[in-house]
Amino acid sequence: MFYTIICRIVFGFIKTNYLHNGDIDRVTLKLACIPAYNEEKYIVDVIKKSLIHVDQVIVCDDGSTDGTAKIAKSAGAIVITQSNQGYGA
């Protein structure tokens, strides 16, 4: 099961900060997107290990019936929840 929630996508996100003097300061953040379905047993470990390499972790919870989403959020991830639409949806 551990292998179903490994990081599949790492991409850059440009965060724009507007400074008081009108200048723009852009910072590139590294993000990891982790798909997860009923992985409450492993998700914390995956998130913690991912945060060593990226600035932010996003977990896409695929309608888990266990506590995956709640645990992922408490571990510091941004959680996106959707209903389970089957394999590969």
Short mmCIF file of the C-alpha atoms (twelve columns), coordinates in Angstrom:
data_MODEL
# 
_entry.id   MODEL 
# 
loop_
_atom_site.group_PDB 
_atom_site.id 
_atom_site.type_symbol 
_atom_site.label_atom_id 
_atom_site.label_alt_id 
_atom_site.label_comp_id 
_atom_site.label_asym_id 
_atom_site.label_seq_id 
_atom_site.Cartn_x 
_atom_site.Cartn_y 
_atom_site.Cartn_z 
_atom_site.pdbx_PDB_model_num 
ATOM 1  C CA . MET A 1  0.000   0.000  0.000   1 
ATOM 2  C CA . PHE A 2  2.875   2.347  0.725   1 
ATOM 3  C CA . TYR A 3  3.728   2.527  -2.946  1 
ATOM 4  C CA . THR A 4  0.269   3.776  -3.887  1 
ATOM 5  C CA . ILE A 5  0.902   7.069  -2.079  1 
ATOM 6  C CA . ILE A 6  4.423   7.922  -3.142  1 
ATOM 7  C CA . CYS A 7  4.931   11.346 -4.665  1 
ATOM 8  C CA . ARG A 8  3.847   11.198 -8.288  1 
ATOM 9  C CA . ILE A 9  4.146   14.842 -9.256  1 
ATOM 10 C CA . VAL A 10 6.636   17.465 -8.130  1 
ATOM 11 C CA . PHE A 11 6.260   20.824 -9.731  1 
ATOM 12 C CA . GLY A 12 7.075   24.472 -9.174  1 
ATOM 13 C CA . PHE A 13 4.625   27.084 -8.038  1 
ATOM 14 C CA . ILE A 14 5.443   30.762 -8.211  1 
ATOM 15 C CA . LYS A 15 4.316   32.702 -5.170  1 
ATOM 16 C CA . THR A 16 4.099   36.450 -5.788  1 
ATOM 17 C CA . ASN A 17 4.674   38.886 -2.942  1 
ATOM 18 C CA . TYR A 18 3.910   42.546 -3.462  1 
ATOM 19 C CA . LEU A 19 6.299   44.699 -1.469  1 
ATOM 20 C CA . HIS A 20 5.439   48.042 0.175   1 
ATOM 21 C CA . ASN A 21 7.462   49.997 -2.380  1 
ATOM 22 C CA . GLY A 22 5.482   48.501 -5.288  1 
ATOM 23 C CA . ASP A 23 8.131   45.967 -6.325  1 
ATOM 24 C CA . ILE A 24 7.249   42.357 -6.930  1 
ATOM 25 C CA . ASP A 25 9.150   39.565 -5.199  1 
ATOM 26 C CA . ARG A 26 8.605   36.108 -6.683  1 
ATOM 27 C CA . VAL A 27 9.535   32.929 -4.884  1 
ATOM 28 C CA . THR A 28 9.391   29.490 -6.509  1 
ATOM 29 C CA . LEU A 29 8.044   26.806 -4.212  1 
ATOM 30 C CA . LYS A 30 8.501   23.082 -4.737  1 
ATOM 31 C CA . LEU A 31 5.305   21.098 -4.198  1 
ATOM 32 C CA . ALA A 32 4.577   17.383 -3.968  1 
ATOM 33 C CA . CYS A 33 1.133   16.013 -4.851  1 
ATOM 34 C CA . ILE A 34 0.344   12.677 -3.218  1 
ATOM 35 C CA . PRO A 35 -2.737  10.678 -4.251  1 
ATOM 36 C CA . ALA A 36 -4.113  8.648  -1.337  1 
ATOM 37 C CA . TYR A 37 -6.939  6.189  -0.699  1 
ATOM 38 C CA . ASN A 38 -7.348  4.601  2.749   1 
ATOM 39 C CA . GLU A 39 -3.700  5.120  3.651   1 
ATOM 40 C CA . GLU A 40 -3.987  6.375  7.236   1 
ATOM 41 C CA . LYS A 41 -1.345  3.870  8.337   1 
ATOM 42 C CA . TYR A 42 1.376   5.290  6.045   1 
ATOM 43 C CA . ILE A 43 0.444   8.859  5.119   1 
ATOM 44 C CA . VAL A 44 2.245   10.639 7.984   1 
ATOM 45 C CA . ASP A 45 5.543   8.954  7.168   1 
ATOM 46 C CA . VAL A 46 5.231   9.807  3.462   1 
ATOM 47 C CA . ILE A 47 4.379   13.452 4.212   1 
ATOM 48 C CA . LYS A 48 7.242   13.883 6.680   1 
ATOM 49 C CA . LYS A 49 9.762   12.356 4.270   1 
ATOM 50 C CA . SER A 50 8.430   14.462 1.387   1 
ATOM 51 C CA . LEU A 51 8.755   17.700 3.359   1 
ATOM 52 C CA . ILE A 52 12.511  17.126 3.494   1 
ATOM 53 C CA . HIS A 53 12.627  17.684 -0.275  1 
ATOM 54 C CA . VAL A 54 9.752   20.095 -0.997  1 
ATOM 55 C CA . ASP A 55 8.236   23.242 0.489   1 
ATOM 56 C CA . GLN A 56 4.645   22.037 0.638   1 
ATOM 57 C CA . VAL A 57 2.766   18.747 0.318   1 
ATOM 58 C CA . ILE A 58 -0.706  18.412 -1.187  1 
ATOM 59 C CA . VAL A 59 -2.604  15.187 -0.507  1 
ATOM 60 C CA . CYS A 60 -5.435  14.329 -2.893  1 
ATOM 61 C CA . ASP A 61 -7.684  12.079 -0.819  1 
ATOM 62 C CA . ASP A 62 -9.723  9.892  -3.145  1 
ATOM 63 C CA . GLY A 63 -12.772 9.380  -0.917  1 
ATOM 64 C CA . SER A 64 -11.031 7.442  1.838   1 
ATOM 65 C CA . THR A 65 -13.289 5.801  4.415   1 
ATOM 66 C CA . ASP A 66 -10.623 5.859  7.116   1 
ATOM 67 C CA . GLY A 67 -8.924  8.896  8.688   1 
ATOM 68 C CA . THR A 68 -6.487  9.581  5.843   1 
ATOM 69 C CA . ALA A 69 -7.590  13.181 5.200   1 
ATOM 70 C CA . LYS A 70 -7.662  14.196 8.869   1 
ATOM 71 C CA . ILE A 71 -4.283  12.621 9.600   1 
ATOM 72 C CA . ALA A 72 -2.698  14.178 6.493   1 
ATOM 73 C CA . LYS A 73 -3.933  17.634 7.488   1 
ATOM 74 C CA . SER A 74 -2.594  17.241 11.024  1 
ATOM 75 C CA . ALA A 75 0.779   16.209 9.534   1 
ATOM 76 C CA . GLY A 76 1.023   19.549 7.724   1 
ATOM 77 C CA . ALA A 77 -0.316  18.769 4.264   1 
ATOM 78 C CA . ILE A 78 -2.912  20.644 2.262   1 
ATOM 79 C CA . VAL A 79 -5.735  18.159 1.694   1 
ATOM 80 C CA . ILE A 80 -8.015  18.056 -1.348  1 
ATOM 81 C CA . THR A 81 -10.881 15.595 -1.015  1 
ATOM 82 C CA . GLN A 82 -12.897 14.089 -3.854  1 
ATOM 83 C CA . SER A 83 -15.284 11.171 -4.093  1 
ATOM 84 C CA . ASN A 84 -13.789 7.914  -5.290  1 
ATOM 85 C CA . GLN A 85 -14.493 7.564  -9.006  1 
ATOM 86 C CA . GLY A 86 -12.594 4.360  -9.613  1 
ATOM 87 C CA . TYR A 87 -9.069  3.470  -10.597 1 
ATOM 88 C CA . GLY A 88 -7.337  6.071  -12.745 1 
ATOM 89 C CA . ALA A 89 -10.170 8.616  -12.595 1 
# 
